[in-house]
């Protein structure tokens, strides 16, 4: 779901530099390399909408809030020289003071990425590593091609990974009571 603006790592970008660009394009920044975020396909959008709806229902009346496609300044710098600013498909933020008019500043509690062929490598690689280093507690990688969700939990340096498949119910240790029947997320294709 995107291509990078430049492969020249000697000319790295910052969040401030990206914000100065004019236009409607959305770019995420991973280790100073900007990647253009393409429009998601209908299946991706449907899964994102269903996940967000489920999270909104669960989080109603709680201090946490789900955001779709918000800039996440994982390691915010006052200068705007951040070089890691992903745009996760869904972020759950439990500290309202982290969110300003432009971005989430600091690690969300939960991050969800929905795979596309062009982003799978980054979602399982650099972005996963960045989320872990920043202190994200729980990370879901939703695979719409295989109808499964891989859930990563980070407890200090320890990583626990579990796969949930269509027909199973994903549970979240970070949010007790959050149960997500994956049949509702991966309905049979028409």
N, C-alpha and C positions, 0 to 999 in steps of 0.2 A: 504494500500500500504506500509506495513512495519511492522516490529516487533521491540520491544525494546530490547536492548542489555542486560539490567539488570533491575530488579524491585527493587534492593537493593538501596534505596534512601540515605543510609548512605555513599555510595561510588559514589558520583555524578561526572559527567564528565564535562570537559570544552572544548571549541573549540580548544584550543592549543593541548590538549590531543588527540582529534579526528584527527586533522591534522597529528599527528605523526604516526597514524596507517598506515600500508602498505596495499596495495591491491586496488582493483577497487571498492569496496563497497562504497556506499554513505550513510552517516548518517546525520539525522537532530537531533538537540539538543533542547529539551523543558524542561526548569527548571532542567537542569543537567542530564536528562535522554535521552540517545541516542536511536533513532529509525532507523532501517535499512529501506532504501527506496527501495522498490521492483520495478521491471520494470513495467511500466504502460501497461494496456491492449490496444489492437488496437483502441477501441472506445475512450478511454481516450486520446491516442496519436492524433487521428484524430481531436478531439475537441480542444486540445491544439494547434495543428498546425493551425486550422481555426481561433481561437481567436488571435493567434500571428500574423498571416497574416493580419487580419483586423486591429489590433492595429498598426502594422508596416506601413500599408497604411495611416492610420489616422495621425500617428506621424511623417511621412516623412517631413523633413524640420523644425521640432520643436526640442527643446532641450531635450525632453523626449525620452527614449528608452525602449523597451520591452525586457525583458530577460526571458529565459526559464530555470527553475530549477537551479537558482543561489543561493549560500549560502547567507543568509541575516543575518548579525550581527546586530540585532535590537538595542542592547545596547552595541556598540563596546567598548572594553577595550584594551588598549595598551598591557597589559600583556598577552592577549589571553585567559584570564580566563572567557570569555563569557560563560554563561550557557543557553542562548536562541539563537539558530541559526537555524531557520527553513529553509527549501528549498521549497519555494512556486512553484507551477506549472508555474506561470507567475508573474513577478514583473515589474512594470513600474516605472522607476527611472527618475526624472526630474532634478537632480543635478549630472552632470557627475563626479564631484569630489568625489562622494560617492562610485564609483566603482573602485576597484583596480584589480590586476590580480587574486585575490582569491575570492572576495566576494563583496557584496553591504554592505557598512558600514553605518548603520542608516536606518530609515524607508523609504521604497519606498512610492511613492505617491499612487499607486494602487497595490493591491495584489489580485491574482486570484488563488483559489484552486479548483481543479476538484475532486469531491468526488470519493472515492472507498470504498467498505465495511469496509476495515481495517482502514481507516483514518477519516471517517465521524465524529466520536466522538471528535477527536483532532481538526479537522477543525472548528467545531462549538463550541468547548470548549476552551481548553488552548491556541491554536493558535490564535483564534479570540480575546481572552483577551489580549494576547501579542501584537498583531498588534494594537489594540486600545490604549494600554498603551504607545507603542512606537511612536505613532503619524501618523500611516497610515491614509490617509484621506478617502479612499474608499476601500472596500473589497467585492469581489464577490465570492460566493460559487456556483459553477456550479454543478448541479445534473444531471448526464447523465442518471440516471434511471427513473427520473420523467420529464425529458426535461424541466428544469427550472433553473433560476439563482436567487439567493437571493443576493440583493445588500445592503450592510451596509454602511451608511455614518456616520462619527463621527464629530460632530461640538462641540468642547469642550467636555463637559460631556454628551451631548445629543447624542443619537443614533437613526438614522432613518433607518428602514428596509423596503425593498420593494421587492416583488417577481414578476419576469417576467417569463412568460411561453412561450413554443413553439408557434409560430405564432404572438407573441408580439415583440416589439422593445425595447430593453434595452437602456436607455439614461443615460449618466454620467454627473451629475452636476459638477464634478471636472474637466472634460474635455469638455467644451461647444462645441457642434457640433459632439461629439462622439455618434453615434447611431448604435446599433448592432441588426439587424433583426435576431431573434433567429431561424428562419427557416433555415438560412444559417449555423447555428452552430449545430442544432439538425435536420439534414435531416432525412427523413423517412428511416428506416432500410431496407436493401435489402432483 
